[in-house]
Amino acid sequence: MSLEKEIAKRRTFAIISHPDAGKTTLTEKFLLFGGAIQTAGAVKQNKIRKTATSDFMEIEKQRGISVATSVMGFEYNGYRINILDTPGHKDFAEDTYRTLTAVDSVILVVDCVKGVEEQTEKLMEVCRMRNTPVIIFINKMDREGRNPLELLDELEEKLQINVRPLTWPISQGKTFKGVYNLYTQHLNLFEADQTRISDNYIELDDIRSEELERWVPGAFCDQLREDVDLVEGVYDPFLKEEYLAGALAPVFFGSAVNNFGVQEMLETFLEIAPPPHEREATERMVLASEPSLSGFVFKIHANLDPNHRDRTAFFKVCSGRFQRNTFYQHTRLGKKLRFANPTQFMANEKNLIEDAWPGDVVGLYDNGNLKIGDTLTEGEALQFRGIPSFSPEIFKEVINRDPFKSKQLEKGLQQLTEEGLAQLFIQHGNRKIIGTVGELQFDVIRFRLEHEYGAKCDFTPLRYIKALWITPEDKKQFEEFLQRKSPTIALDREEHPVFFAESQWMLNVARENYPGVIFHETSEFKTA
Ligand code: G4P
């Protein structure tokens, strides 16, 4: 098959949600449709369980299992679907943010009872940075949830995106009757059935016709007609271009656990979601259809089991064709690497592959050459952009407990942070500060430093809430800021200065007092 055809049939995306909204359940239903798994529960077993939050080794064990489901590829109706899984556990949020830099679109799951939650907002912020196209699935319609119009308003307000319902629910909770598809104009009647796919579709291009009463009890018919009038009046028609530009999110209502509304959304998704397209490198824009291989590493998974000390780098193909046992240029190190055992994940199986195409994710066995953001090409000096670090939320100073092992500590910290486990900041030349999104990472770091590098350390909590990358707008004022704020300034791994904010209030004051300093929420900014 030609490169163009391989690209056109691919859809690479992530399903994201606040924990418990139904991401795992929806993923599983997609895999069932694709025939990639046979029984419900197969993905669920791999989910990091909530009960294990205090025991990081247990979580790592589960993460080891779940790495097999990190990318779930399968064929459906002539399409090749790659779902990039994102860990639901809050402490791995940074993993999730980075995975979002490797997808072409996302499906966002929202619980109809809870509406927009904290993690939903954060994930959307990351999507907005790259104008990633978003489809919203409002889940759990079989429960007594919030008023759908109110939910749509909340989505627009909190997620800062225009929405356009493509299906409309007929009641909800105990009296949920189904949805009316505003796009294809048919009724889909609800049956609470977790074992089969709902196929109760009735064509109904005019919901004013009496035909509606045959299927839906009278009171609900009037409500539906009223709602549809309102929706059609308030919301502009759905425009695919706006969706592709990340400015408009189509909304579907359903119930993942009951298989309801899922297939409808999947099919619309396949029709409208973008295939792999161009990607920005520092040097130029790279088109997916270019014949030369290019791609980047967005995630590294290290095995904590001392008997299997290996690392898998997740490589996203951006252009051309990836081939096994072929030399590629590692542009940061300026050296050639080849991979004898590249793998791809088909549902819960890991397979050796001969080649891969744009949109695919390849697991590369790595012994320390690769770090997050690294680019591989057929020789051209390219560096892909858009794999930034995000501000951590918890900060601790590293205290060396064994002065004879400072070299090991240094090396360990350097390597672990290259894997993306945490961020390392250096202050005044030697004070080391670790920043993470979750407490769990500190246990992992302490454990790994001791077991893999023979170094021992403690952590002293610091009161910062955020790290912001800073660049000068006015050089003189910038220098003055660096000097005055020196106790709260450090350098990141690339030696870019960052400012630690102790509170939002302090940050606002700094911003007001120093208009000549630009504060960036992520490490990726065009240097002034
Ligand atoms: P997550 O990955 O986003 O964290 O959510 P997950 O799919 O694990 O779903 C969280 C809970 O919500 C699960 O219940 C799941 O069964 C339930 N759920 C998912 N979709 C629906 C839906 O459409 N309606 C209703 N009523 N519930 C739904 P649990 O009790 O935590 O797990 P389980 O014991 O049922 O597996």
Residues whose N, C-alpha, C, O or C-beta is under 5 A from the ligand:
A	BS01	G4P	S17 H18 P19 D20 A21 G22 K23 T24 T25 L26 G88 N139 K140 M141 D142 R143 G254 S255 A256 V257 N258
